[in-house]
Amino acid sequence: MSESLSSALASRQKRMTGTEHADQDNAVRSGIWFEDGSIILQASNTQFRVHKGLLSRNSSFFRDMFTVPQPENEPMVEGCAIVHVADDPEDWRYVLEILYDNVKAYKSIHTVSFPMLASMLRLGGKYEFEHLREAAMERLKGDLPVTLDSWDNQFNADSIRKRPLSYHIFDLINLLSELGILSLLPVAYYTCLVQYNLDHILRGQKAPNGTLHDLPLEAKISLALGREALLKAITHPSEWFMGCGLEGCSKPVSCTSARIHCLSVVIEHWEKVLVFFPLTWVALHDHRTTFCATCAQNVAKEIEVSRKKIWEELPGYFRLPKWDDLKDN
């Protein structure tokens, strides 16, 4: 290996793992401690004795790092070099449990806890455990689809999620913001508006165990502005039900009555901006038999066009770039 490449790798290692070493005398062994382990990872004051081969096999970062000659006279524990990592020990515990339990093809991702999911994303991106990050992203994209068709496919005939979110949406928004996963933020924000009113969003929500789920100020501002923008957007299709688009109607009396009923359905779902929930629009479609043929066709078209337009504009409601311009870090 050339000296310049070796220096570059060493510099990268120092930058990624951190330079502040915790006091060895206060170090605590974790439950992940293999007697035949060949390297010790130390996060804060917690040590993990693991195998270089396992880390190299799963992480290009560690594979490169172990090719760099390590400084002499560095502290060792039981003959093993220590690699200090500037991360939460819990993140490493989750990731190492996955690696040692051989869950590389992690198809049980649907049952993973939120803390484990967060660890997979944090360390998966930072240390290039690509399969862990990809598995976590697959789970998140299933919960927060970025296309309207995929969103609709989440729900059954009663407009209930086939797989309910198993974690608090505030925590998810914070994680996406922390890691710069911008592509999923619009749907996360929208889901938050559906689940919580502005009072809960602004004040935070206390869990049964006393933990406060809260959002940073910028997220609260985005949610408040997004809610206002969504309500304005919903008024456009609602105007049609208040009398617009009557041209060609063959049953003015019954169609006017049907329009009034449809408007009441929209208003009923207005407060929680359920514009993307299928049941809202199924309720409108259910009344198409009371419309004349022309108005029934117009109702269906207006619903379809409006939902697509609002979805297309959704990121902008929350002060985010357009869908195609949303890039993850």
N, C-alpha and C positions, 0 to 999 in steps of 0.2 A: 504494500500500500504506500502511495506517495506521501511525503510529509505534509503536503498541503491538504490532501484529503483526510489524513489522520487528524490534522489540526481542526479541520472543519467539523468532523464528527465529534471530536472532543468538545468543541465549543457548543455544538448543538446539544450534546448530553448535559453540559453544565446549565444551559439555558432552560432545558425542559425539566430537569430534575431538581433544580434549585441549588443554591449555594450554602444556605444556612443549615448546618448539621445539628440535629438535636443531641443533647447530652447522652452519651452512651451509657453512663451509669444509671440513668433513669429509664432506659429502654425496657419495654415490656414485650415478652414473647406473645405472639398471637396464637390462635388455635390452628393456624396453618403453618406448621413447622415440621418439615421433613428431615429426619436425621441424615438422610443421604443427599439433602439439598446442597446445591453448589453456589448459591448466591443468596444474599439477604437483602430484601427490600425494606427500607425503613421509612414509614410515613409518620410524621410527627415523632412520637416516642414509641410507636408500635412497629415491631419487626416481624417479617414474614420470611421463613427460610424455604426457598423454592428451588427450582431447577432451571439453569440457564437454557437448556435445550427446549423446555416447554415455552419459555418466554420468546426465544428466537423463532420457534416454529410458528407462533401466533402473532408476533409483532415485528414488523420490519424495523421499527425504531430500536428495539433491543437487539435484533439481529445485527444491525449496523454498529450499535454501541459496543457489543462484545468483541468486535473486530479491532477496536482501538486499544492499544496497550494502556493498562491502568497505572496510575502513579505508584511508585514504591513507597513502602513504609506507611501505608494507609491503615487505619484501624481495621481489625478483622475480628470476627466472632466464630470460634470453633473452626478456624481455617478458611472461613468464607468471607469474601469481600462484601462490603456494605455499599449498596446503592441508595442514596437518599432521594426520596421523591416528595415533591411539594404538593401532596394531595391529602385528602381526608382518608384516614385508615379504613373507614367503612367502605369507601369506593373500591379500595384494593381488596378488601375481604370479599365483596360481591363478585368482582371480576375473577379473582383467583378461584373462588368456589366454582364458577362456571367453567373455567379452563380445566380444573382438575376433575370435575364431574363429567368431562367430555361432552359438552353441550355445544359443540361447534356448529352443528346443524340444528339450531335452537328452535324446533317447531312448537315447543310448549310455551312460546313467547306470549301467547294469549293469557297465560296465568301468572306472568311475572309481576312482582311487586313494583310499585313506583320507585322506591329507593334503588332497587337493582337496575331498573330501566335507566334511571339517571346515571348510575355508575357506568353502565355499558356505553352510554353516549359520551360521558365526560372522558373516561380513560380510553375508550375506543377511538375517539378522535385524536386525543393528545398523544397517545403512544402507538397509534396505527394498528390497533386490534381491529382490523377492517371488518371481519365477520361479526364481531360483537356490535359495532356501530350499525352495520347494515341490518342486523336482526332487530335492533331497537327501533331503527327508522321504519322498518316494515310494519312494526306494531303501531307506531304513531301514525303512519300514513293510513292505516286501516281505521283508526279512530278519528282522524282528521283529514278526510279525503279532499283533494284539491279540485275535483271536477263535480259538477252538479249531478251527473248520472251516478257517480260513485257515492255521493252523499245520499241520494235517494235509495240506493241499494242497501243502505245501513238499516232501513226501517221495514217493519212488517206491515201488514194490512191495517193495523190499528195505530200506525205512526209511532210505534215504540221501537227503540233501538234493539236490534237483534243481539248486540253485545254492548251492554251499558258501560260507560266509562267507569273504571275501577279506581280512579284516583281523582283528587280534587283539581278542578280546572284552574284554580289560582296557581297551584304548584306547577302545573304543566306550563302555563304562560310564563312563569318565572324561569323555568328550565329552558324553554325555547329562546327566551330573551338572553339568558346567560350564555348559551352556546351559539347564538346567532343563527338559529334555524328559522329563518324568516318565512320560508315557503309555507309553513304550517300555521303561522300566527293569525292570518285572517279568519280561518275556520275556528281556531281556538278562541279568538275574541268573540266571534259570533256565538259559539257554544256557551261562553260565559254569560252573554246577554240573555240567552234563553233560560239559563239556570238561575240567574240571580238578578234581583232588581238593583237599582242604582244605590240604594241605601247599603245593601250588603257589599256591593263593589267598593264604595267609598270608605266604609267603616271596617271592612274585613269581616271574616266569619270565624267564630270560635268553635273548634271541634269539641266533641264530648270529653276528650282528655285534657282540655284546656289550651291546646295549641291554637294559636291564631294564624289562620290562613289569610295572607294579605298580599297586596300588589303594590309595586312602586308607583310614584305619582304619575310618571309618564304613561304607564299602562292604564291608569284610571282616566287620564285625560283622553287617551285614544278610545277607550270604551265609551265614555260619555259622548264624545263627538261622533263616534260610530253609531251609537244608538239614535242620535238625533238625525243623522244622515239616512239611516235605514227607515225610520218612520216617514221621512219626507219621500223616500223612494217608493214606499208602499202606497202613497196617496195617488200615484199615477194610475195604476190599474183600478184603484178604488173609484176614481172619477168616472170611469166607464159605467160602473154600476149605478152611479147617481144620475144617469140620463144621457151620457155621451154615447155616440155610436148607434143611434136608433134608426138610422137610414136602412131601409130594406126590411124592417120588422113587419111581420104579417099578423102579430097578435099583441098589439101595444099594451092592452090592459094586463094580460097575464104575464107578459114579459117585464112590464114595469114592476109588478108584484115580485117576480123572481129576482129582479135586480136589487130591490130593497132587501130581500132576504139574503142575497149574496153579500151585500154591503154589511149586514149585521154579522155575518160570519167573519168577514175581514176585521171588523171592529173588535169582535170577540177575541181574535188572535193578535190584535195590534200591540197590546201592552208588552207582550213578551216577544215581539217581532218574529213570530213563527212563520215568516214568509217562505222559508225553505223546508218546512215540515209537511210531508205529503198529505197528512190528514186535513190540513187547512184547505188544500186545493181539491182534495177528494170531496170535501163537504160542499164545495162550489159545484163541482162536476155532478154531484148527486142531484142537483136541481136542474140539470140541462133538459130533462123531459118536460119541464114547465115552460121552457123557452120555445119559441118558434125555431125552425131549422136554421134560419140565418143567424139569429142571436146565439143559439147553442154553439154554432161554429165560431162565432166571434168571441164568446166566452172562453172556449178552449184555446183559441189562438192567443188571446190577450194574456191568459194565465201563463202559457208556455213562453211567450216572448218576454213578459215582464220578469219571470223568475230567472231566465237566462241573462237578461240585461243586469238585474240586480247582482247576480252571482259574479258576472264579469267585472262589475264595479266594486265588489266587496272590499278588496284590499284598500282602495282609495278612501273608503268611508273611515278607515282606521289610520289614515295618514301613512299608508304603506305604498310602495311602488306597485305597478301593475303585476298581474300574475306572472307574465313572462319575464319580468325584471326582478322578481324576488329570488335572490341568490342566498344560499346557505354558506356560512363561513366554514 
